[in-house]
Amino acid sequence: MQLSKSGFGTYRTDISIKDHYNALYKALTNGINVIDTSSNYANGRSEELVGKIISDLITENKIKRENIFLITKGGYIQGQNYKFASNLKKEGKPFNEVVELSENLWHCISPDFLEDQINRQLHRLNQSYVDVYLLHNPEYYLNRAKDQNIDLTVARNIYYSRIKKAFEFLETKVSEGKILSYGVSSNTFISHSNEYDFTSLEKVFEIANSISEKHNFKVVQFPFNLFEAGAITNKNQSENTKTVLEFSSDNNLTVLINRPLNAITSKGLVRIADFKWDVFLEKDFIKQIKLVSLMEEDLLTEKIAGEISDEKDLNDFKKLLNFGKLVEENWKFFGSIEHYNDMFTQLFVPKISDIMLKIEDKITGEDTIDFSGRYLKECYKLLNFVGNYYKMRADKRSKIIHSLINKNLDEMFHKYTLSQKSVMLLNSIDGVDCVLTGIRKESYVDDICEILNSEKILNAKEIIQFVSKEIEYSDT
């Protein structure tokens, strides 16, 4: 199958969100034929989304299943998987070789666990088979072994023996027709070979060859972006004479790139994209904080106090109705748009949800309910102010990255967005088969589909090396 240059990465997609359905639907009907998902994405609801859209499009005669390259992954024990695995452990029937990393996060690639997962995943996907099944970040074992001070040689022997057992099991799934091929998705394929959690593709390939000369280990996946350029800069294979990309190419492995636009750096996550923002004026922002705080005071002292006499309920409202103060005390300390977006999802949205639920549960007066609705709108308006502040800062960073790329980039490519330039550069590197992007909105799909058939950037490798070095030695 000819893979599209870019694929649809489904991390953070959910069958319950219409925008995600529309985005994937649009992608599959506009030239993208690679879908990458996993058992732990949205607690399995990402796989359900993929299954629903594939079924719908086949029914509508808009695609054929054999023309879709479907990838899923297994290894994480989170959410429902965690509850299930925990109960099995309590019953004295645990999965084998589980790596217990923290509360609510375990990891496992043992055959008994993978057997359970593949059956569940095919059901969620509504498919009889997947094109590729990947072990998802098996290096978690090494992370845990390092914490336990296990000797590196001993840890690596255990690590690769577990991968071998998983590969032997996956060969049986190929024989059964449930998967067509398998591979590994690892963040540490690109690491330096002396790092404790390094995963050697050369060693993994040797394991596959030891199982069978006609093995079905065909695919690898790893991060590669303008900040994390180890795929072309770290010679960590074949006694440190080849990069992971060179080794993959020499051995005809299909290479999937993840995190092309989301770099993990020493300063945290960095989004490699352009940002649109409204003008941020601090005086207007301060006015909005005061407005929200005054509305909270009005709600507490007049509206809610007039309806509720129970002291406990009043104290609960006092704890909740401090949104203005919460934003005022924290808005300058998020550091980046990426961190702010995390806090928006993890802190502010749950806070607003708690307020809404409490009001719905305890308040009946129409005037108070109406006032509460206007208050919540002002809370979101306040958050938009903060978002614009960090988008403004991120846009300055993006312009710096644009300028670094453009120094050595043919002018014909200067017109493209930062995300488009980044993806085109990666797709121009020899050995890269498909770049997986998280395109959860239709506008993101449009951005990527515009460059699906773009020309190769002939000096892409030099540009990426230059940009990554410049970024490394700057404050960007």
C-alpha positions as CSV (number, residue, x, y, z in Angstrom):
1,M,0.0,0.0,0.0
2,Q,1.2,3.5,-0.8
3,L,1.0,5.4,2.5
4,S,0.0,9.0,2.6
5,K,2.9,11.3,3.6
6,S,0.9,12.4,6.7
7,G,-1.3,10.3,8.9
8,F,-4.0,11.0,11.4
9,G,-2.8,10.6,14.9
10,T,-5.7,10.1,17.3
11,Y,-4.2,11.0,20.6
12,R,-6.7,13.1,22.6
13,T,-9.6,12.2,20.2
14,D,-12.9,10.9,21.5
15,I,-16.0,9.4,19.9
16,S,-18.1,11.7,22.0
17,I,-16.7,14.9,20.4
18,K,-18.3,15.8,17.0
19,D,-15.3,17.9,15.9
20,H,-13.1,14.9,16.1
21,Y,-15.5,12.8,14.0
22,N,-15.7,15.5,11.4
23,A,-11.9,16.0,11.3
24,L,-11.1,12.3,10.8
25,Y,-14.0,11.9,8.3
26,K,-12.6,14.8,6.3
27,A,-9.0,13.5,6.4
28,L,-10.0,10.0,5.1
29,T,-11.9,11.6,2.2
30,N,-9.2,14.0,1.3
31,G,-6.1,11.8,0.7
32,I,-5.0,10.6,4.2
33,N,-5.1,6.8,4.5
34,V,-3.0,6.2,7.6
35,I,-4.7,6.1,11.1
36,D,-2.7,5.7,14.3
37,T,-4.5,5.0,17.5
38,S,-4.0,3.1,20.8
39,S,-5.8,1.2,23.6
40,N,-5.2,4.1,26.1
41,Y,-6.2,7.0,23.9
42,A,-9.3,8.5,25.6
43,N,-9.7,5.2,27.5
44,G,-10.5,3.3,24.3
45,R,-12.9,5.9,22.9
46,S,-10.4,6.9,20.3
47,E,-10.5,3.4,18.9
48,E,-14.3,3.5,19.0
49,L,-14.2,6.8,17.0
50,V,-11.9,5.2,14.3
51,G,-14.2,2.1,14.1
52,K,-17.3,4.3,13.7
53,I,-15.8,6.4,10.9
54,I,-14.3,3.5,8.9
55,S,-17.7,1.7,9.1
56,D,-19.6,4.8,8.1
57,L,-17.3,5.6,5.1
58,I,-17.4,2.0,3.9
59,T,-21.2,2.0,4.1
60,E,-21.2,5.3,2.1
61,N,-18.8,3.7,-0.5
62,K,-16.3,6.5,0.1
63,I,-13.4,4.2,1.1
64,K,-12.4,0.6,1.0
65,R,-11.0,-1.1,4.1
66,E,-8.0,-2.5,2.2
67,N,-7.0,1.0,1.3
68,I,-6.7,2.1,4.9
69,F,-3.5,1.5,6.9
70,L,-4.8,1.1,10.4
71,I,-2.4,1.0,13.3
72,T,-3.1,0.5,17.0
73,K,-1.0,-0.1,20.0
74,G,-1.0,-1.9,23.4
75,G,0.9,-1.8,26.6
76,Y,-0.6,0.9,28.8
77,I,-2.8,-0.1,31.8
78,Q,-4.9,3.0,32.6
79,G,-8.5,3.9,33.1
80,Q,-10.8,0.9,32.6
81,N,-7.8,-1.3,32.0
82,Y,-6.3,-0.3,35.3
83,K,-9.5,-1.1,37.2
84,F,-9.7,-4.5,35.5
85,A,-6.1,-5.4,36.0
86,S,-6.3,-4.2,39.7
87,N,-9.3,-6.4,40.3
88,L,-7.5,-9.4,38.8
89,K,-4.5,-8.8,41.1
90,K,-6.8,-8.6,44.1
91,E,-8.4,-11.9,43.0
92,G,-4.9,-13.5,42.8
93,K,-5.0,-13.8,39.0
94,P,-2.9,-10.9,37.8
95,F,-1.5,-10.4,34.3
96,N,2.1,-11.5,34.1
97,E,5.1,-9.2,34.3
98,V,3.1,-6.0,35.0
99,V,5.3,-2.9,35.5
100,E,3.6,-0.9,38.3
101,L,4.8,2.7,37.7
102,S,2.4,4.7,39.9
103,E,-1.2,4.7,41.1
104,N,-3.5,4.5,38.0
105,L,-0.6,3.8,35.6
106,W,0.8,0.4,35.0
107,H,2.4,-1.1,31.8
108,C,2.5,-4.6,30.4
109,I,3.5,-6.4,27.2
110,S,3.1,-10.0,28.3
111,P,1.2,-12.3,26.0
112,D,-1.7,-12.9,28.3
113,F,-2.3,-9.1,28.6
114,L,-1.8,-8.5,24.8
115,E,-4.3,-11.3,24.1
116,D,-6.9,-9.6,26.2
117,Q,-6.1,-6.2,24.7
118,I,-6.2,-7.2,21.0
119,N,-9.6,-8.8,21.4
120,R,-11.0,-5.7,23.1
121,Q,-9.4,-3.4,20.6
122,L,-10.7,-5.2,17.6
123,H,-14.2,-5.0,19.1
124,R,-13.8,-1.3,19.7
125,L,-12.5,-0.7,16.2
126,N,-15.3,-2.9,14.8
127,Q,-12.6,-4.6,12.6
128,S,-11.6,-8.2,12.1
129,Y,-7.9,-7.2,11.7
130,V,-5.5,-4.2,12.0
131,D,-2.7,-3.6,9.6
132,V,-0.1,-3.0,12.3
133,Y,0.0,-3.7,16.0
134,L,2.7,-1.9,18.0
135,L,4.1,-2.4,21.5
136,H,3.5,1.0,23.0
137,N,6.5,2.4,24.8
138,P,7.9,-0.8,26.3
139,E,10.8,1.1,27.7
140,Y,8.6,1.8,30.7
141,Y,10.1,-1.4,32.1
142,L,13.6,0.3,32.0
143,N,12.3,3.4,33.6
144,R,11.1,1.3,36.5
145,A,14.2,-0.8,36.7
146,K,16.3,2.4,36.9
147,D,14.3,3.6,39.8
148,Q,14.9,0.2,41.5
149,N,18.6,0.4,40.9
150,I,18.7,-2.8,38.9
151,D,22.0,-3.3,37.1
152,L,21.8,-2.1,33.5
153,T,22.9,-5.3,31.9
154,V,20.5,-7.3,34.0
155,A,17.6,-4.9,33.2
156,R,18.3,-4.9,29.5
157,N,18.4,-8.7,29.4
158,I,15.0,-8.8,31.1
159,Y,13.7,-6.0,28.8
160,Y,14.6,-7.7,25.5
161,S,13.4,-11.2,26.8
162,R,10.0,-9.6,27.4
163,I,10.0,-8.1,23.9
164,K,10.9,-11.5,22.4
165,K,7.9,-13.2,24.2
166,A,5.7,-10.4,22.9
167,F,6.9,-10.9,19.3
168,E,6.4,-14.6,19.5
169,F,2.9,-14.0,20.6
170,L,2.3,-11.4,17.9
171,E,3.4,-13.9,15.2
172,T,0.6,-16.2,16.3
173,K,-1.9,-13.2,15.8
174,V,-0.5,-12.7,12.3
175,S,-1.2,-16.4,11.6
176,E,-4.7,-16.0,12.9
177,G,-5.2,-12.9,10.6
178,K,-6.0,-10.5,13.5
179,I,-2.9,-8.4,12.7
180,L,-1.0,-8.2,9.4
181,S,2.3,-7.1,10.9
182,Y,3.7,-5.7,14.2
183,G,6.3,-3.4,15.5
184,V,7.4,-1.1,18.3
185,S,6.6,2.5,19.2
186,S,9.3,3.8,21.4
187,N,10.4,7.3,22.5
188,T,13.9,5.9,23.2
189,F,14.8,4.6,19.8
190,I,16.3,8.1,19.2
191,S,18.2,8.3,22.6
192,H,21.9,7.9,23.0
193,S,23.0,4.3,23.3
194,N,24.5,4.8,26.8
195,E,21.2,6.1,28.3
196,Y,19.6,3.6,30.7
197,D,16.2,3.5,29.0
198,F,17.6,3.4,25.4
199,T,15.9,0.9,23.1
200,S,18.2,-0.6,20.5
201,L,16.3,-1.1,17.2
202,E,19.2,-3.3,16.1
203,K,18.7,-5.6,19.1
204,V,14.9,-5.7,18.5
205,F,15.4,-6.6,14.9
206,E,17.8,-9.4,15.9
207,I,15.1,-10.7,18.2
208,A,12.6,-10.8,15.3
209,N,15.1,-12.6,13.1
210,S,15.8,-15.2,15.8
211,I,12.1,-16.0,15.8
212,S,11.8,-16.5,12.1
213,E,13.5,-15.5,8.9
214,K,10.1,-14.6,7.6
215,H,9.1,-12.6,10.7
216,N,6.4,-9.9,10.5
217,F,8.2,-7.2,12.5
218,K,7.8,-4.5,9.9
219,V,7.1,-1.1,11.5
220,V,8.7,1.3,14.0
221,Q,7.5,4.6,15.4
222,F,9.4,7.3,17.2
223,P,9.5,11.0,17.9
224,F,11.1,13.4,15.4
225,N,10.8,17.2,15.2
226,L,12.8,20.4,15.0
227,F,13.7,20.2,18.6
228,E,14.1,16.5,19.0
229,A,16.3,15.6,16.0
230,G,17.9,12.4,17.4
231,A,16.6,10.4,14.4
232,I,19.2,12.0,12.2
233,T,21.8,13.2,14.7
234,N,22.3,10.3,17.2
235,K,24.3,7.5,15.8
236,N,23.1,4.8,18.2
237,Q,22.9,1.7,16.1
238,S,25.5,-0.8,14.7
239,E,28.2,0.1,17.3
240,N,27.2,3.8,17.0
241,T,27.8,4.0,13.3
242,K,24.2,4.5,12.2
243,T,21.2,6.5,13.2
244,V,17.9,4.7,13.9
245,L,16.6,6.1,10.5
246,E,19.6,4.7,8.7
247,F,19.2,1.3,10.3
248,S,15.5,1.3,9.5
249,S,16.1,2.1,5.9
250,D,18.8,-0.5,5.5
251,N,16.4,-3.2,6.8
252,N,13.3,-2.1,4.9
253,L,11.3,-1.1,8.0
254,T,8.3,1.2,7.7
255,V,9.0,4.4,9.7
256,L,6.2,6.3,11.3
257,I,7.0,9.7,13.0
258,N,5.1,10.9,16.0
259,R,5.2,14.2,17.8
260,P,6.2,16.2,14.8
261,L,4.6,19.4,16.2
262,N,4.9,18.7,19.9
263,A,8.4,18.7,21.2
264,I,9.4,17.6,24.7
265,T,12.3,19.9,25.8
266,S,14.1,20.7,29.0
267,K,11.7,23.6,29.4
268,G,8.6,21.4,28.8
269,L,6.3,20.8,25.9
270,V,6.7,23.1,22.9
271,R,4.1,23.4,20.2
272,I,5.6,23.9,16.8
273,A,2.9,25.9,15.0
274,D,1.7,29.4,14.3
275,F,-0.7,31.0,16.8
276,K,-3.6,33.4,16.2
277,W,-4.4,35.7,19.0
278,D,-6.4,38.8,19.8
279,V,-4.7,41.9,21.2
280,F,-3.9,41.5,24.9
281,L,-4.2,44.7,27.0
282,E,-3.4,44.2,30.6
283,K,-5.7,47.0,31.7
284,D,-8.7,45.3,30.1
285,F,-7.6,42.0,31.7
286,I,-7.5,43.6,35.2
287,K,-10.9,45.0,34.6
288,Q,-12.2,41.5,33.7
289,I,-10.7,40.1,36.9
290,K,-12.4,42.7,39.0
291,L,-15.7,42.1,37.2
292,V,-15.6,38.3,37.8
293,S,-14.6,38.9,41.5
294,L,-17.5,41.4,42.0
295,M,-19.9,39.0,40.4
296,E,-18.7,36.3,42.8
297,E,-19.2,38.5,45.7
298,D,-22.7,39.4,44.5
299,L,-23.6,35.8,44.0
300,L,-22.4,34.8,47.5
301,T,-23.7,37.7,49.6
302,E,-27.0,38.4,47.9
303,K,-28.2,35.8,45.4
304,I,-27.1,32.5,46.9
305,A,-27.3,33.7,50.6
306,G,-30.9,34.7,49.9
307,E,-31.8,31.2,48.8
308,I,-29.7,28.9,51.0
309,S,-29.5,28.8,54.7
310,D,-27.5,25.6,55.2
311,E,-24.1,26.6,56.5
312,K,-22.3,23.7,54.8
313,D,-23.7,24.5,51.4
314,L,-22.8,28.2,51.8
315,N,-19.2,27.2,52.8
316,D,-19.0,25.0,49.7
317,F,-20.0,27.9,47.5
318,K,-17.4,30.1,49.1
319,K,-14.7,27.6,48.3
320,L,-15.9,27.4,44.7
321,L,-16.6,31.0,43.9
322,N,-13.0,32.3,43.9
323,F,-12.3,32.0,40.2
324,G,-11.2,35.6,39.8
325,K,-8.7,35.3,42.7
326,L,-7.5,32.0,41.3
327,V,-6.7,33.5,37.9
328,E,-5.2,36.7,39.4
329,E,-2.8,34.7,41.5
330,N,-1.7,32.3,38.8
331,W,-1.9,33.9,35.4
332,K,1.7,35.0,35.1
333,F,3.2,31.7,36.2
334,F,2.2,29.2,33.6
335,G,5.3,29.9,31.5
336,S,4.1,28.8,28.1
337,I,0.9,28.4,26.1
338,E,1.4,24.6,26.4
339,H,1.5,24.7,30.2
340,Y,-1.5,27.1,30.2
341,N,-3.5,24.7,27.9
342,D,-2.8,21.9,30.3
343,M,-4.0,24.0,33.3
344,F,-7.0,25.1,31.3
345,T,-8.0,21.4,30.9
346,Q,-6.9,20.1,34.2
347,L,-7.7,23.0,36.6
348,F,-10.0,25.7,35.2
349,V,-12.5,23.6,33.2
350,P,-13.1,21.2,36.1
351,K,-13.4,24.3,38.4
352,I,-16.1,25.8,36.2
353,S,-17.8,22.4,35.9
354,D,-17.9,22.1,39.7
355,I,-19.5,25.5,40.0
356,M,-22.2,24.7,37.4
357,L,-23.0,21.3,39.1
358,K,-23.3,23.0,42.5
359,I,-25.6,25.7,41.1
360,E,-27.8,23.2,39.3
361,D,-28.0,21.1,42.4
362,K,-28.8,23.8,45.0
363,I,-30.2,26.8,43.2
364,T,-33.8,27.2,42.0
365,G,-34.4,30.9,41.7
366,E,-34.5,32.0,38.0
367,D,-32.8,35.3,38.8
368,T,-29.9,33.6,40.5
369,I,-29.6,31.0,37.7
370,D,-29.6,33.7,35.1
371,F,-27.0,35.7,36.9
372,S,-24.9,32.5,37.3
373,G,-25.0,31.9,33.6
374,R,-23.7,35.4,32.9
375,Y,-21.0,34.9,35.6
376,L,-19.7,31.7,34.0
377,K,-19.5,33.4,30.6
378,E,-17.4,36.1,32.1
379,C,-15.1,33.4,33.6
380,Y,-14.5,32.0,30.2
381,K,-13.9,35.5,28.8
382,L,-11.3,35.9,31.6
383,L,-9.6,32.7,30.5
384,N,-9.6,33.9,26.9
385,F,-7.6,36.9,28.1
386,V,-5.0,34.6,29.6
387,G,-4.9,32.4,26.5
388,N,-4.3,35.4,24.3
389,Y,-1.4,36.5,26.6
390,Y,0.4,33.2,26.1
391,K,-0.5,32.9,22.4
392,M,1.1,36.3,21.9
393,R,4.3,35.1,23.6
394,A,4.2,31.8,21.7
395,D,3.8,33.6,18.4
396,K,7.0,35.4,19.0
397,R,8.7,32.1,19.5
398,S,7.1,30.7,16.3
399,K,8.4,33.7,14.3
400,I,11.9,33.0,15.5
401,I,11.6,29.3,14.4
402,H,10.3,30.5,11.0
403,S,13.3,32.8,10.6
404,L,15.7,29.9,11.5
405,I,14.1,27.6,8.9
406,N,13.9,30.3,6.2
407,K,17.6,31.1,6.4
408,N,18.4,27.9,4.4
409,L,14.9,27.2,2.8
410,D,14.1,27.8,-0.8
411,E,11.8,30.9,-1.1
412,M,9.1,28.8,-2.8
413,F,8.4,27.2,0.7
414,H,8.4,30.4,2.7
415,K,4.7,31.0,2.3
416,Y,3.7,27.9,4.3
417,T,2.7,27.8,7.9
418,L,5.1,26.7,10.6
419,S,3.3,23.4,11.0
420,Q,3.4,22.8,7.2
421,K,7.1,23.6,7.0
422,S,7.8,21.3,9.9
423,V,5.9,18.4,8.4
424,M,7.3,18.9,4.9
425,L,10.9,18.9,6.3
426,L,10.3,15.6,8.1
427,N,8.7,14.1,5.1
428,S,11.7,15.1,3.0
429,I,14.1,13.0,5.1
430,D,15.1,9.7,3.5
431,G,13.6,6.7,5.4
432,V,10.6,8.5,6.7
433,D,7.4,6.9,5.4
434,C,4.6,8.8,7.2
435,V,4.4,11.7,9.6
436,L,1.6,11.3,12.1
437,T,0.0,14.6,13.2
438,G,-2.7,15.2,15.8
439,I,-5.3,16.9,13.5
440,R,-8.4,17.1,15.8
441,K,-10.0,20.0,13.9
442,E,-11.1,20.3,10.3
443,S,-8.9,23.4,10.0
444,Y,-5.9,21.3,11.0
445,V,-6.9,18.7,8.3
446,D,-7.0,21.5,5.7
447,D,-3.5,22.6,6.8
448,I,-2.0,19.2,6.4
449,C,-3.9,18.1,3.3
450,E,-2.6,21.2,1.5
451,I,0.9,19.7,1.6
452,L,0.2,16.0,1.1
453,N,1.7,16.1,-2.4
454,S,4.2,18.8,-1.9
455,E,7.7,18.6,-3.4
456,K,10.6,17.4,-1.3
457,I,12.8,19.9,0.4
458,L,16.2,18.8,-0.9
459,N,18.3,20.2,2.0
460,A,15.8,19.2,4.7
461,K,18.4,17.3,6.8
462,E,20.7,20.3,6.9
463,I,17.9,22.6,7.8
464,I,16.7,20.4,10.7
465,Q,20.2,20.0,12.0
466,F,20.8,23.7,11.9
467,V,17.5,24.6,13.5
468,S,17.8,22.0,16.3
469,K,21.3,23.3,17.2
470,E,20.3,26.9,17.1
471,I,17.3,26.2,19.4
472,E,19.4,24.1,21.7
473,Y,21.8,27.0,22.4
474,S,19.1,29.7,22.6
475,D,16.3,30.7,25.0
476,T,13.7,29.7,22.4
